[in-house]
Amino acid sequence: MPPVRSETQPAGPARPRRGGRPTLDETVRLDGAVRDSALRLFLEHGYEGTSMDAIARAAGTTKASLYARFTSKEEVFCSVLEWATLRRDWPTPDPEPPDLDDLEGALTAIAQTALSRALDPSMVKLGRIAIAHASRFPELARRTHAAGAFPRRRLVVELLNRHAATGAIAADDPEILAEHFLGMVSAAPARLASFGIVRDPALLERHTQVAVRLFLRSLRPD
């Protein structure tokens, strides 16, 4: 599996734009700058340590312009966390989907991608922040969890259905099976990482191999 990426140094504040009505391209770029800056600041300083003033400065805009887009810091926080979780290019770009005709190979590739994403330092920080504020934003916690797991769960379900259709495996309740699989290979390590416990790459690889083989044995037809 690819090594866990170390965090890079954050970029400096964006340059403020001159006055006047922004063009459509400038509006799109500013929206992106606001999200990128807010995400970076939330990861660096947490929710309580990040202010609307700081987000506006980092994005190269004014506080008034920021409030024209978001009514409160709570709204920025909810929007940015959900946006970050849904991105397929963050913290690192997802690889191309595996060959679904190779059951074991596909499960291994999906597990490695899910694990690499879950253990990325930025994703670990994001998870800690989401957990810390889950009681305050319960719907956000539910949505971000679902959004982060859905693409890979859907891929595992597709994989299981494909091979079950040939009679090669027995995969009743593929949605539940997919959730259990991802729980083994990524959710459990991510939970440990939230407490600062990250196994070395060789041990992580071994755990992934064991999980894939255990899962494959559970799929054997009666």
Long-range contacts (C-beta under 8 A, 24 or more apart in sequence): 1-112, 1-115, 1-116, 1-201, 1-204, 1-205, 1-208, 2-112, 2-116, 3-201, 4-116, 4-119, 4-120, 4-121, 4-198, 4-201, 5-91, 5-92, 5-116, 5-120, 5-121, 6-121, 7-121, 7-122, 10-40, 10-44, 11-40, 13-37, 13-57, 13-58, 13-59, 13-60, 14-58, 14-59, 14-60, 14-61, 15-60, 16-60, 16-61, 16-62, 17-60, 17-61, 30-59, 30-60, 30-61, 30-65, 31-69, 33-59, 33-60, 33-61, 34-59, 34-61, 34-66, 34-69, 34-76, 35-79, 35-80, 35-83, 35-84, 38-76, 38-77, 38-80, 39-80, 39-83, 39-84, 42-77, 42-80, 42-81, 42-129, 43-122, 43-125, 43-126, 43-129, 46-129, 46-132, 47-73, 47-77, 47-129, 47-132, 47-133, 52-76, 74-137, 77-133, 77-137, 77-140, 78-137, 78-140, 81-126, 81-129, 81-130, 81-140, 81-144, 82-140, 82-143, 82-144, 82-147, 84-126, 85-126, 85-144, 85-147, 85-148, 86-147, 88-151, 90-122, 91-117, 91-120, 91-121, 91-122, 91-123, 92-116, 92-117, 92-120, 94-151, 97-155, 100-158, 100-159, 100-162, 101-162, 103-159, 103-163, 103-168, 103-169, 103-216, 104-212, 104-216, 106-159, 107-156, 107-159, 107-181, 107-212, 107-215, 107-216, 108-208, 108-209, 108-212, 110-152, 110-155, 110-156, 110-159, 110-185, 111-181, 111-185, 111-186, 111-208, 111-211, 111-212, 112-208, 113-152, 114-152, 114-182, 114-185, 114-186, 115-185, 115-186, 115-189, 115-204, 115-208, 117-186, 118-186, 118-187, 118-189, 118-190, 118-193, 119-189, 119-190, 119-193, 119-198, 119-204, 123-190, 124-190, 124-193, 124-194, 127-190, 127-193, 127-194, 128-194, 131-194, 149-179, 149-182, 149-187, 152-182, 152-186, 153-178, 153-179, 153-182, 154-178, 156-181, 156-182, 160-219, 163-219, 167-221, 168-221, 169-219, 169-220, 169-221, 170-219, 170-220, 170-221, 170-222, 171-219, 177-215, 177-218, 177-219, 180-215, 181-211, 181-215, 184-211, 184-214, 184-215, 185-211, 185-212
